[in-house]
Amino acid sequence: MHEFGLCEAIVDAVCRRAAGRRVARVRVRIGAMHRVDKESFRQGFSWAGSETEAANAAVDLIVTAVRAVCASCQTEATFEESATLCPRCGAADMNIVQGNELILESIEYAEESTPL
């Protein structure tokens, strides 16, 4: 379950930015190539965030599709998990332009942001 490792890194980034303020919600954008299970990700975030500013914070996970451009014919295509063959010319040389990202998009702090 690689989700737990990803969540540890995200919680670390959240806590550095929170600087002692309680976190209510976090929004993360992740590419489909990471093949993240949403429920496992939520559990991993809860585990990694326990006893930190992110304890009990909600996490919104936005999964982006894989987009790639064919190096041969320049056709852009969208895939569910990974770029395979070009749907137009059949070439296997697809350049990924989206779908491998991991972005901490936003942090929402609790209204009663008292220091820990």
C-alpha positions as CSV (number, residue, x, y, z in Angstrom):
1,M,0.0,0.0,0.0
2,H,2.1,2.8,-1.3
3,E,-0.7,5.2,-0.4
4,F,0.7,5.4,3.2
5,G,4.1,6.6,1.9
6,L,2.5,9.2,-0.2
7,C,0.4,10.4,2.7
8,E,3.4,10.7,5.0
9,A,5.0,13.1,2.5
10,I,1.8,15.1,2.1
11,V,1.2,15.3,5.9
12,D,4.8,16.5,6.3
13,A,4.2,19.2,3.8
14,V,0.9,20.2,5.3
15,C,2.4,20.4,8.8
16,R,5.3,22.6,7.6
17,R,2.8,25.0,6.1
18,A,0.4,24.9,9.0
19,A,3.0,26.0,11.6
20,G,0.9,24.9,14.5
21,R,-2.5,25.8,13.2
22,R,-5.2,23.1,13.2
23,V,-6.0,21.8,9.7
24,A,-9.6,21.2,8.8
25,R,-9.3,20.0,5.1
26,V,-6.7,19.3,2.6
27,R,-7.1,19.0,-1.2
28,V,-4.6,16.8,-3.2
29,R,-4.5,16.3,-6.9
30,I,-2.9,13.1,-8.0
31,G,-2.3,11.6,-11.4
32,A,-4.0,8.2,-12.3
33,M,-0.5,6.7,-13.0
34,H,0.0,6.6,-9.2
35,R,-2.9,4.0,-9.1
36,V,-4.1,5.3,-5.8
37,D,-7.0,3.6,-4.1
38,K,-9.1,6.5,-2.6
39,E,-10.2,4.7,0.5
40,S,-6.6,3.5,1.2
41,F,-5.4,7.1,0.7
42,R,-7.9,8.4,3.2
43,Q,-6.9,5.8,5.7
44,G,-3.2,6.6,5.1
45,F,-3.8,10.3,5.5
46,S,-5.7,9.7,8.8
47,W,-2.9,7.5,10.1
48,A,-0.1,9.9,9.0
49,G,-1.9,12.9,10.3
50,S,-2.7,11.5,13.8
51,E,-1.0,13.6,16.5
52,T,-0.2,16.4,14.1
53,E,-1.9,19.6,13.0
54,A,-3.7,17.5,10.4
55,A,-5.3,15.1,12.9
56,N,-9.0,14.6,12.0
57,A,-8.6,16.7,8.8
58,A,-10.7,15.8,5.8
59,V,-8.9,15.0,2.6
60,D,-10.3,15.7,-0.9
61,L,-8.5,13.6,-3.5
62,I,-8.8,14.6,-7.1
63,V,-7.5,12.0,-9.5
64,T,-6.5,13.3,-13.0
65,A,-6.6,11.2,-16.1
66,V,-3.4,10.4,-18.1
67,R,-3.0,12.6,-21.1
68,A,-0.2,11.9,-23.6
69,V,0.9,13.3,-27.0
70,C,2.1,10.9,-29.7
71,A,5.7,11.7,-30.8
72,S,5.0,10.4,-34.3
73,C,1.7,12.1,-35.3
74,Q,1.2,14.7,-32.4
75,T,-2.2,13.3,-31.5
76,E,-3.2,14.0,-27.9
77,A,-5.1,11.2,-26.2
78,T,-6.5,10.5,-22.7
79,F,-6.0,7.2,-20.9
80,E,-7.4,5.8,-17.7
81,E,-4.2,4.5,-16.1
82,S,-1.2,4.7,-18.4
83,A,-0.4,5.8,-21.9
84,T,-0.3,2.9,-24.3
85,L,-0.5,3.1,-28.1
86,C,-1.5,6.1,-30.1
87,P,-5.2,5.7,-31.0
88,R,-4.6,7.4,-34.3
89,C,-1.3,5.9,-35.7
90,G,-0.6,3.0,-33.3
91,A,2.8,4.3,-32.3
92,A,4.1,3.3,-28.9
93,D,6.1,6.6,-28.4
94,M,3.6,8.5,-26.2
95,N,4.9,11.6,-24.2
96,I,3.0,12.0,-21.0
97,V,1.8,15.5,-20.3
98,Q,-0.6,14.8,-17.3
99,G,-1.3,11.9,-15.0
100,N,1.9,11.5,-13.0
101,E,1.5,14.6,-10.7
102,L,1.1,14.8,-7.0
103,I,0.1,18.3,-5.9
104,L,-0.9,19.7,-2.6
105,E,-3.5,22.1,-3.9
106,S,-4.9,23.7,-0.7
107,I,-5.0,23.6,3.0
108,E,-8.1,24.8,4.9
109,Y,-7.5,25.7,8.6
110,A,-10.0,25.1,11.4
111,E,-11.7,28.3,12.5
112,E,-10.5,27.9,16.1
113,S,-6.9,27.8,15.0
114,T,-5.3,27.6,18.4
115,P,-1.7,26.5,18.6
116,L,-1.1,22.8,19.5
